[in-house]
Amino acid sequence: MATPTARQPLTTYRSVFADGQFRVLYGTSLLYGLGFTVEILALSVLVFTRTRSPLLAALAFGIGFLPQVVGGALLVSLADRWAPRTAITTGLLLRAVPGLTIGLLPDLPVAAMLALVAAAATVAPVSGAAIAGLLPDLLDGDRYVLGRSVFGLTSSATQIVGLGVGGVVLGVLAPRQLLLVAGAALVVAGGAARVGLHHRPARARAAETRGVVRTSITGNAALLANARVRGLLLAQWLPAWFVTGAESLIVPYTGALGRPASSGSVLLAALPIGMLTGDLLVGRCLRPTTRERLAFPLAAALGLPLLAFILHPSLALAAGLLGLVGAGFGYALGIQRAFLDSLPSALRGQAFGLSTTGLMGGQGLATPVAGVVAAILGVGPAMAVAGAATLVAALALRPHLRPRRAVAPYAVRCGTWCPERR
């Protein structure tokens, strides 16, 4: 991959969408995001309606996330062992099973519903990693970075649209019917991937593969053993972990202001709206070299607005601060090329799966930790602590957030990898 120069013209989103294969990949990802978001909303409403238990409703809302950590740790090597089209299609179709089954079987016990969603979530990282690993094959140079930006924008948008539209649709359709819609969307996504994507061979050669679990564990260990890859993974993980901890306190913060819990929706929407804005500005308006130079300042600034929460800002000011936090996530676009260039080809899909797994696992752990800190210090100060932790993490990871010269590619040898000699 060529090193970007200041003389390169700005890459446009139009040039990204000019690739037909990217359009197919994007369409399947869009349907997946909407289907997944609508499914968890409908499931939580269905479980609460049937049990009247807030605990079970909350468990239903989050059951699709935590099992992905298990799948990312044990199964994600399938993203490289299978052909990309096969991995993507299989993952999407398996993910459709819970919505269709729950929607078609009205007497299914709640425990069975949760078990179905958890099982499907375990295999979700395989298709996600396959999608991320295929993207560099479709887009080269800075088009790859903008392609990643498009997926980031879509992820934020599907959360906003999926929850908003799903809430409106629930006024017309029963939760079981909405689950059927979600499952159907995932089936359509899987069919589109099977028909629209070209066949490409698996990245890992069959002769080198071992058991799926063993390969996943040894591949993850090899990736984490490399200081450059480990640093870039942490640069993507730590800020998101700490900000998620602060985000989990938004509803209690509105209560601390004396506002009803429903007011928290304004603050909850502010962060993804900021992420959309930041990705658009950083991805579209900055040249590659500028984007990479600003990765560290943006990551460091990410935590600064949260520091103001120690002063208990008003609802309107808090929304603006959280919007700035979300915009700071544009820093991640500045390290995408470096991360891709640091990976061995045969472990590329697994590396992206590991990135997602670590991100989700850390976010899942950050929320209870933030709750404990809030119980000790108060909600506003706990959010400020999360901001300070974000700033400290950015400073500690500064070498990985700053541009550096291109390094030699890596090769997989005997289960390990090392720089190739020329």
VENWO-V909568 format. One record per backbone hydrogen bond with DSSP energy under -1.0 kcal/mol. NH is the residue of the N-H (numbers start at 1). CO is the residue of the C=O. E is the energy in kcal/mol with one decimal. If there is no record, write none. Layout:
# VENWO-V909568
nh = <NH | NH>
co = <CO | CO>
e = <E | E>
This chain:
# VENWO-V909568
nh = <8 | 16 | 17 | 19 | 23 | 24 | 25 | 26 | 27 | 28 | 29 | 30 | 31 | 32 | 33 | 34 | 35 | 36 | 37 | 38 | 39 | 40 | 41 | 42 | 43 | 44 | 45 | 46 | 47 | 48 | 49 | 50 | 51 | 52 | 57 | 58 | 59 | 60 | 61 | 62 | 63 | 65 | 66 | 68 | 69 | 71 | 72 | 73 | 74 | 75 | 78 | 79 | 80 | 81 | 82 | 87 | 88 | 89 | 90 | 91 | 92 | 93 | 94 | 95 | 97 | 100 | 101 | 102 | 103 | 104 | 105 | 108 | 113 | 114 | 115 | 116 | 117 | 118 | 119 | 120 | 121 | 122 | 126 | 128 | 129 | 130 | 131 | 132 | 133 | 134 | 135 | 137 | 138 | 139 | 143 | 144 | 146 | 147 | 148 | 149 | 150 | 151 | 152 | 153 | 154 | 155 | 156 | 157 | 158 | 159 | 160 | 161 | 162 | 163 | 164 | 165 | 166 | 167 | 168 | 169 | 170 | 171 | 172 | 173 | 178 | 179 | 180 | 181 | 182 | 183 | 184 | 185 | 186 | 187 | 188 | 189 | 190 | 191 | 192 | 193 | 194 | 195 | 196 | 197 | 204 | 208 | 209 | 215 | 216 | 217 | 218 | 219 | 220 | 221 | 222 | 223 | 224 | 225 | 230 | 231 | 232 | 233 | 234 | 235 | 236 | 237 | 238 | 241 | 242 | 243 | 244 | 245 | 246 | 247 | 248 | 249 | 250 | 253 | 254 | 255 | 256 | 257 | 258 | 259 | 263 | 264 | 265 | 266 | 268 | 269 | 270 | 271 | 273 | 274 | 275 | 276 | 277 | 278 | 279 | 280 | 281 | 282 | 283 | 284 | 285 | 291 | 292 | 293 | 294 | 298 | 299 | 300 | 301 | 302 | 307 | 309 | 310 | 311 | 312 | 318 | 319 | 320 | 321 | 322 | 323 | 324 | 325 | 326 | 327 | 328 | 329 | 330 | 331 | 332 | 333 | 334 | 335 | 339 | 340 | 341 | 342 | 343 | 347 | 348 | 351 | 352 | 353 | 354 | 355 | 356 | 357 | 358 | 359 | 360 | 361 | 362 | 363 | 364 | 365 | 366 | 367 | 369 | 370 | 371 | 372 | 373 | 374 | 375 | 376 | 377 | 378 | 382 | 383 | 384 | 385 | 386 | 387 | 388 | 389 | 390 | 391 | 392 | 393 | 394 | 395 | 396 | 397 | 398 | 400 | 401 | 411 | 413 | 416 | 418 | 420>
co = <5 | 12 | 13 | 16 | 19 | 20 | 21 | 22 | 23 | 24 | 25 | 26 | 27 | 28 | 29 | 30 | 31 | 32 | 33 | 34 | 35 | 36 | 37 | 38 | 39 | 40 | 41 | 42 | 43 | 44 | 45 | 46 | 47 | 48 | 53 | 54 | 55 | 56 | 57 | 58 | 59 | 62 | 62 | 65 | 66 | 67 | 68 | 69 | 70 | 71 | 75 | 76 | 77 | 77 | 78 | 83 | 84 | 85 | 86 | 87 | 88 | 89 | 90 | 91 | 94 | 96 | 97 | 98 | 99 | 100 | 101 | 105 | 109 | 110 | 111 | 112 | 113 | 114 | 115 | 116 | 117 | 118 | 123 | 124 | 125 | 126 | 127 | 128 | 129 | 130 | 131 | 134 | 135 | 135 | 140 | 141 | 142 | 143 | 144 | 145 | 146 | 147 | 148 | 149 | 150 | 151 | 152 | 153 | 154 | 155 | 156 | 157 | 158 | 159 | 160 | 161 | 162 | 163 | 164 | 165 | 166 | 168 | 169 | 169 | 174 | 175 | 176 | 177 | 178 | 179 | 180 | 181 | 182 | 183 | 184 | 185 | 186 | 187 | 188 | 189 | 190 | 191 | 192 | 193 | 80 | 205 | 206 | 211 | 212 | 213 | 214 | 215 | 216 | 217 | 218 | 219 | 220 | 221 | 226 | 227 | 228 | 229 | 230 | 231 | 232 | 233 | 234 | 237 | 238 | 239 | 240 | 241 | 242 | 243 | 244 | 246 | 247 | 249 | 250 | 251 | 252 | 253 | 255 | 254 | 260 | 261 | 262 | 263 | 264 | 265 | 266 | 267 | 269 | 270 | 271 | 272 | 273 | 274 | 275 | 276 | 277 | 278 | 279 | 280 | 281 | 287 | 288 | 289 | 290 | 294 | 295 | 296 | 297 | 298 | 304 | 306 | 307 | 308 | 309 | 314 | 315 | 316 | 317 | 318 | 319 | 320 | 321 | 322 | 323 | 324 | 326 | 327 | 328 | 329 | 330 | 331 | 332 | 335 | 336 | 337 | 338 | 340 | 344 | 345 | 347 | 348 | 349 | 350 | 351 | 352 | 353 | 354 | 355 | 356 | 357 | 358 | 359 | 360 | 361 | 362 | 363 | 365 | 366 | 367 | 368 | 369 | 370 | 371 | 372 | 373 | 374 | 378 | 379 | 380 | 381 | 382 | 383 | 384 | 385 | 386 | 387 | 388 | 389 | 390 | 391 | 392 | 393 | 395 | 397 | 397 | 418 | 416 | 413 | 411 | 409>
e = <-1.4 | -1.1 | -2.4 | -1.3 | -1.8 | -1.8 | -2.4 | -3.2 | -2.5 | -2.3 | -2.0 | -2.7 | -2.3 | -2.2 | -2.7 | -2.3 | -2.7 | -3.0 | -2.3 | -2.6 | -2.1 | -2.1 | -1.8 | -2.7 | -2.8 | -2.1 | -2.1 | -2.6 | -2.8 | -2.2 | -2.6 | -2.0 | -2.6 | -2.8 | -2.1 | -2.4 | -2.4 | -2.4 | -1.8 | -1.8 | -1.3 | -1.8 | -1.1 | -1.7 | -1.9 | -2.0 | -2.7 | -1.7 | -2.2 | -2.5 | -2.2 | -1.9 | -1.4 | -1.8 | -2.4 | -2.4 | -2.6 | -2.5 | -2.6 | -2.0 | -2.2 | -2.3 | -2.5 | -1.9 | -1.0 | -1.9 | -2.8 | -2.9 | -1.9 | -1.7 | -1.6 | -1.6 | -2.0 | -2.5 | -2.2 | -2.3 | -2.2 | -2.4 | -2.4 | -2.3 | -2.3 | -1.3 | -1.3 | -2.1 | -2.7 | -2.1 | -2.3 | -2.3 | -2.6 | -1.6 | -1.5 | -1.4 | -1.1 | -2.2 | -1.5 | -1.0 | -2.2 | -2.2 | -2.3 | -2.0 | -2.4 | -1.9 | -2.2 | -2.9 | -2.5 | -2.2 | -1.9 | -2.6 | -2.9 | -1.2 | -1.8 | -3.4 | -2.3 | -1.7 | -2.1 | -3.3 | -2.0 | -2.0 | -1.7 | -3.1 | -1.9 | -1.7 | -2.3 | -3.3 | -2.1 | -2.1 | -1.6 | -1.8 | -2.3 | -2.6 | -2.5 | -2.2 | -1.6 | -1.9 | -2.5 | -2.0 | -2.4 | -2.6 | -2.5 | -2.2 | -2.2 | -2.3 | -3.0 | -1.7 | -2.3 | -1.7 | -1.1 | -3.0 | -2.5 | -2.6 | -2.8 | -2.4 | -2.4 | -2.3 | -2.3 | -2.2 | -2.5 | -1.5 | -2.8 | -2.5 | -2.1 | -2.4 | -2.5 | -2.0 | -1.1 | -1.9 | -2.3 | -2.4 | -2.3 | -2.4 | -2.2 | -1.9 | -1.8 | -2.8 | -2.2 | -1.5 | -1.7 | -2.1 | -2.1 | -1.7 | -2.1 | -1.3 | -1.6 | -2.5 | -1.9 | -1.9 | -1.5 | -1.3 | -2.9 | -1.8 | -1.2 | -1.0 | -1.9 | -2.1 | -2.1 | -2.3 | -2.2 | -2.9 | -2.5 | -2.0 | -2.5 | -2.8 | -2.4 | -2.2 | -1.7 | -2.9 | -2.2 | -2.1 | -2.0 | -2.6 | -2.1 | -2.7 | -2.4 | -1.0 | -1.1 | -1.6 | -1.4 | -1.9 | -1.4 | -2.9 | -2.1 | -1.8 | -2.4 | -2.5 | -2.0 | -1.8 | -2.0 | -2.5 | -2.1 | -1.7 | -1.3 | -1.8 | -1.9 | -1.6 | -1.3 | -1.6 | -1.3 | -2.2 | -2.4 | -2.8 | -1.2 | -1.4 | -1.2 | -1.4 | -2.5 | -2.1 | -2.1 | -2.7 | -2.2 | -2.1 | -2.6 | -2.8 | -1.9 | -2.5 | -2.8 | -2.4 | -1.9 | -2.3 | -1.6 | -2.1 | -1.3 | -1.4 | -2.6 | -2.0 | -2.1 | -2.4 | -2.5 | -1.9 | -1.3 | -3.2 | -1.8 | -1.8 | -2.1 | -1.9 | -2.3 | -1.9 | -1.7 | -2.4 | -2.5 | -1.9 | -2.0 | -2.5 | -2.4 | -2.1 | -2.1 | -2.5 | -1.9 | -1.1 | -1.3 | -1.1 | -1.6 | -4.2 | -2.2 | -1.2 | -1.9>
